[in-house]
Amino acid sequence: METVTVAQARRMALAAQGFADRAPKGPVGARQLRKVVGRTGLLQIDSVNVLQRAHYLPAYSRIGAYDPAVLDGASAQRPRWLFEYWGHEASLLPVELQPLMRWRMASAQGVWGGPRNIAAQRPDLVAWVLQEVRDRGPVTAAVIEQDVPKPKDNWGWNWSDAKKALEWLFYAGEITSAGRTSQFARLYDLTERVLPAAVMSTPTPEPAAAYRALVEIAARGLGVAAEPELRDYFRLPVAGARTAIAELVEAGLLVPTRVEGWKHRTWRHRDAALPRKVAVSTLVSPFDPLIWERSRTERLFGLRYRIEIYVPQEQRVHGYYVLPFLHGDRFAARVDLKADRRAGVLRVPAAWAEPGVDEHATAEALAVELRRLAGWLGLGEVAAPERGDLAPALADAGMRGSVSSIS
């Protein structure tokens, strides 16, 4: 069994995620976005818009400023190359992966209670909602809810039941998203009218074959990883993921690898690159695949990260929407951010240095990155940080340079 240091594992992980790739020259378009998704395998969706919606940020972190409309078009315009489904939570996935997700569509095990109960108790409602989508799609849930049959007695349907029926049909793969409205509401349509015919006609693989393919995609995106991370990437069942790992080891695609100081059994993808250094300065989304699995993030980077959106304000440690700052091959800081679009200002409620970093150098690099981010978001100014141990140094560094000159 080969052995690597934590520093080597860290550089492999960053390279696997695309952080060691050369920055694109010239305008960024679909080709560069395809390369990003080729590295990550998928993009997680989250509705929080205090800074920028989650699925837009991983591409920014890897290739810099780009037009988010290009990513929107990837899942909303023909020829589509991304579609929405439950990959790692709600996600955008390459359309070629749809056959690999049909095992999930055929199973009700992962469906949360409301949609599962509606499917079992109100099959007539589910059939009615499906027919509505067939007749009227693409259509939002709000439009369908307006036309829900009025109750004739005490058991009548209501808007939440219609939404649950839509979510059941979405999970089952009978309908999918044909795009989003400006308010980020899904436009539901029949899957066969959204996905390319070549994808729909692809034979459904056996679950074991799908697990192997998905574990390999996860391994390729992680570089070196333990079982929990390989399994968590696409939220695979434990037994299926373990069997897939063993079969991929036997096939030579996964190589047993020991990471010094780790107790976990780990494997690297056979094609994982080990760059001599990683020179990058960028902010990373809380929903970035690089830091999805928090225990791995702590083992690789020494960063104990927890998102505090759902923590009461008085109990938050670092802030509401905090992004770690990747500088070189380490996380050097974390910063709470808010896009004040009305004022045209990127607000910095808090900025914190990670232990052992050069605060002056970190603040200088972070100030440049904040101005770059503000430029991408169309904000003309970066406000002074309001609190945090890095706030004084960052405020000083932020006094030099401008958004326009950096972006």
C-alpha positions, 0 to 999 in steps of 0.5 A, a space after each residue: 500500500 502506498 503512503 502519502 502525507 496530508 500535504 500531498 493528499 491535500 494537493 491531490 484533492 485540490 487538483 482533482 477539483 480543478 483548483 490547480 488548472 490554469 485560469 482560462 484566457 479570454 471570455 468564459 463560456 460553456 466550454 470552461 463551465 463543462 470543464 468545471 462540472 467535469 471536475 466536480 461531477 455535479 453542482 449543489 443547488 441551494 436557494 439562499 441568495 444572501 450572496 449568490 446562489 450556491 450552484 454559481 459559486 463553484 465555477 467562480 471559485 475555479 475560473 473566475 468571473 463568468 456570466 451566470 446566464 451561461 450556466 442557466 442556459 445549460 439546464 434551460 435551453 436546448 441542447 441541455 447538458 445539465 439537469 436537476 435531480 437529487 445527486 448530492 442534495 438538490 443538484 445540477 448533473 450532466 444529462 449523461 448521468 440520468 440513467 445512473 440515477 434511475 435506481 434512486 428514481 425507482 425507489 421510495 426509500 429516500 423520499 421524505 415523508 410528505 411526498 411519500 405519504 401523498 403518493 400512497 394516500 392520494 394516487 388520484 391527486 398524483 395522477 391529476 398533477 401529472 396530467 396538468 404538467 403533461 397538458 400545461 408544462 413547463 409550469 410552476 408549482 404556483 400555477 398548478 396550485 391555483 387549479 387544484 380541485 376545490 374540496 367537496 368534503 372534509 378530505 379536499 386537496 390543498 396547495 401543499 398536497 399538490 406541491 408534495 405530489 410534484 416533488 414525488 413525481 420529480 423524485 420518481 423521474 417522471 417530471 423534471 425542471 425545464 428551467 427556473 423563473 426569475 424568482 428561482 421557482 422550478 418550471 416542471 415538465 415531463 422528463 421526456 420533453 426536457 432531456 435529450 432523446 439519446 439520454 432517454 433511450 439509454 438502457 437503465 443499468 443495474 444498480 450495482 453498475 450505477 453505484 460503480 460508475 458513481 463511486 468512480 466519479 466521486 473518486 475522480 473528483 476527490 482525488 484521495 478519499 475514505 469510504 464515507 466521502 466516496 459514498 456521500 458524494 452521491 448519497 449512495 447506500 452503504 452496502 452498495 458503495 462498499 461493494 462498488 469500492 471493492 470492485 473498483 479496487 479489483 479493476 485497478 481504478 481505485 488504489 489503496 492509499 494510506 494518508 499519514 495520520 489518518 485512521 480511515 482506510 483511503 483510496 486514490 483514483 488511479 488518475 489522480 494528479 499530485 502537483 508540486 504546488 497549488 497557487 490559488 486565492 479564492 473564496 469557496 462556497 459552503 456548498 462546494 464539493 471540496 468541503 461537502 464532507 466536513 470531517 474530511 475538510 478537517 483532516 485535509 485542511 485543519 479547517 473545522 467548518 460549520 454553516 451557521 445559517 440555521 443557528 440563532 444569531 446570538 449563538 453564531 460564532 463566525 456569521 450567517 453566510 461564511 465562505 472559507 478563503 483558500 490561499 495556496 493549498 490551505 484555508 487562511 481565513 473565513 469571511 461572512 459576506 452579504 451582497 447589498 444589491 440595492 446599495 451596490 455594496 459587498 458587505 463584510 459582517 465578519 472576517 476571521 483568520 485561521 490559526 498560524 497564518 500571516 494576518 497581514 499577507 492574508 488580509 492583502 490577498 483576501 482584499 484582492 479576492 473580495 474586490 474580484 468577487 464584488 466585480 463579478 457580482 456587479 457591486 461597485 464597493 467593498 464595505 469595511 469589515 464589521 467584526 472579527 480578528 482579521 477585520 483590522 488588517 483587512 480594513 487596512 488592506 481594503 483601502 487600496 485598489 478598487 473593484 473596477 481595477 481588479 475585476 
